[in-house]
């Protein structure tokens, strides 16, 4: 018997993106004000709907580029949200993604052209629908990823100080870290390149700049190296 697709229910598929950034002190979340009903004028994650000629990853990249003007950033599928009444207009299943952005490289473009705003996690306003649950899921995933791999470097500029790196991990882990122990831990991974350049903004003496050695990390990983923070 040939199944009749026309008799099946039609359900919309949304793609919502949780975008994290770091400003040298705090982990932040990028939000926009919704410009259509329902919940017009309320704070929202960046999102849109899956089109028939694209897969989910393509939709997430399209939505991010359309709303932020940014592409080629870290993006990972997170979780599906399918509560029947999650969207008051029609039955909608949402596939969430989380993305990592270096604020120092993208902030001006985002805020000037796309009316987006960064919020520290202690100041996140009420969000529409179930977006607060998406943020909680994404925060847990980021913590896990940063504890088991060097994903945190996606949130830093190409060249960074050891202080910036420590502040980032303190923000992700939600705890204060001992400076000496942190430096020893990072150096034990042997995946950083210490540069001759210094950041002179923090002190007269300055702080050495570092770069993440992606090639060395991949080689060590292939040899069985395990990043555990």
N, C-alpha and C positions, 0 to 999 in steps of 0.2 A: 504494500500500500504506500502510495506517495504521500509524504507528510505535507500538509498545507501550511507554509510559513505565514500566510496572511492571517491565519486564525490565532497566531501567538501575540501576546502583549508586546507593545513597543515601549522600550525604556531608554531614556537619554543617558549618555555616559559623559560625565564631567571630568575634567582634569584640574586638580588644584595643587598649587606649588607653594611649599613652605620654604622661604628663602632666608637663610642665615647669613649674617655678616659680622665682622669684628672690626672695632675701631681703635685698637691698641689697648683698650681698657675693658670693654664690655662686649659680650655676645649680644647681637641684636637681631630683630625680626623685621622684615620688610612687608609693609601693608599698603593697601590702597583703599580709597573710599569708593564704595559701590555706586555706580552712576545709573542704575536702573532698578526698578521694583522687581521683587519685594526687597525690603531692607535698604532702599536707596539712601545714600548718605552715611551708611554705617561702615565700619572698618571690616575689611575682608582680606583673605589671602588672594593671591593672583590666580585666576582660573578662567576656564572656558570649556567649550564642548568638543568632543571628538567628532571629526568629520569622517564621512564615509570612505574617503580616499587616503586615509593615513592610519598608522598604527599609534599606540599610546605614547611611545617615546617621541615620535614625530610631533604629536599633538602637544606634548609638554614643551618641547623645544620651540614650537611655533608660538605658543601662548607666552612663554618667557620673552621671546624676542619681540613680539607685538607689544607687550605691556612694559618692557624695560629697555628694549633696544640692545639687549645683550645676548650673545650666543657663545658657544664653546666654553661653557662652565661646567663644573661638576654637578651632575644631576642623577638622582637615584630613585627608582620607584619604591614607594613606601608601603602603602596599605590601601585596602578597598573599604569604602564606607557605603553601606547599602540599607540603612534603616529606611523603612517604607515611607515615613513622613518627613524625612530629613530636608526635603525641599517642598515648601508649601504650594508651589505652582503645579508640579507634575512629578511623577516617579522618576528619580534621578539617582543613578549610582555614581559615586565619585571615586576616582583612582588618584591617590595623592602621591606627590613626588617631593623630595627635599633637595634643595640646591644650596651651594656654597659660593659666596661672592666676596671678593676682596673689596671692601668699602672704599679704600683710598683710591682705587683705580676707577670705580664706577659711580661714586656717590653723586657727583655734580650732574652727570648725564641723567641719572635716574630721577633726582628730585626736580630738575629743571624741565625735563621733557615729558615726564610720565606721572607727575603728581603723586609719586610714591613717598612714603615716609618710614624712616627707621625708628623702631621702638626698642628700648632696653626691656629685658624680660620682666623687670619689676614694674614696668609702666604699660604693659600691653592692655589696650582697651577691650571692652567686650566685642567679640567677633560674631559674625552671622552664622546661622545654621549650626553645624558641628565642627566648625573650623578650630575651635579651642582644643577639641580632642585630637585633631590632626597635628596641631602644634606639639601636644604632649607626646604623641607617638614619634614625631620627628626628633624631638629633643632626646628621647631615649635611644633612638637609632644613632644619632650623632655621637652621644656618649659612648655607645658600644663601638662604633667605627673608629673614633679617636683613640680608644683604649687598645684596639687590636691592629691598628694600621696608621700610617702617617697622613691620614686624611685632613688633619688640621692645617697642613701647609696650604691647602686650597683657600684658606681664609686670610692668609698673610700675603704681603707684597713679595715680589721675587727675592728681594734682599731684605733681611730683617735682623733685629738684634735678639740676643738671648732673652732679654727682658720681655720683648714682645711675645716671644714664643712661650715663656712662662706664664705671662698674663693670659694668653689664649687658653692654655691648658687649665689654668685656674678657673677661667670663665666656663669652660665646657664641663669640667669635673665638679664645679661648684664648691671648691675648697681652696684654702691657702696652702701653697707648697713651699717647702724649705728650699731656698735658693741653691745652696751647695748640693743638696741631694738631687734636685731637679737637673742641674748642669751635669752632674756625674751620670745620671740616668740617660740623658740625651746623648752625651758623648759616648756612652757604652754602645749605643746603636751604630755609631760610625757611619752616619748617612748625611752628614752636613759638610759643606765646604766653607771653611773660614776664609773670609776675604781680607785683603789688605786695607780695604776701605773702612771708614768709621762713620757712624752717625754722630754728628757733633751737636745735635740739638738737646741732648739730655744732660751733658756736662761739658766742662772745659776739656777734660781728658778725652771724652768721646767713648763710644762703645763700638766694638768690632761688629761688622755685618756678616751674616751667614746666608748661604743658599742651600736649599734642599737638593741633594744629589739623587735625582730620580733614577739615573742609569745604574748607579751603585746599589741603590735599594733593590731594584728589580733583579740585579745579579745575585745579591745576597739572599733575596727571597727564593730564587730558583735553587739556591744551594741549601735551603732549609731554614733560613733565618726567620724568626718569629718576632714581630713587633708587639710587645706587650707593655703597656704603660701602667 
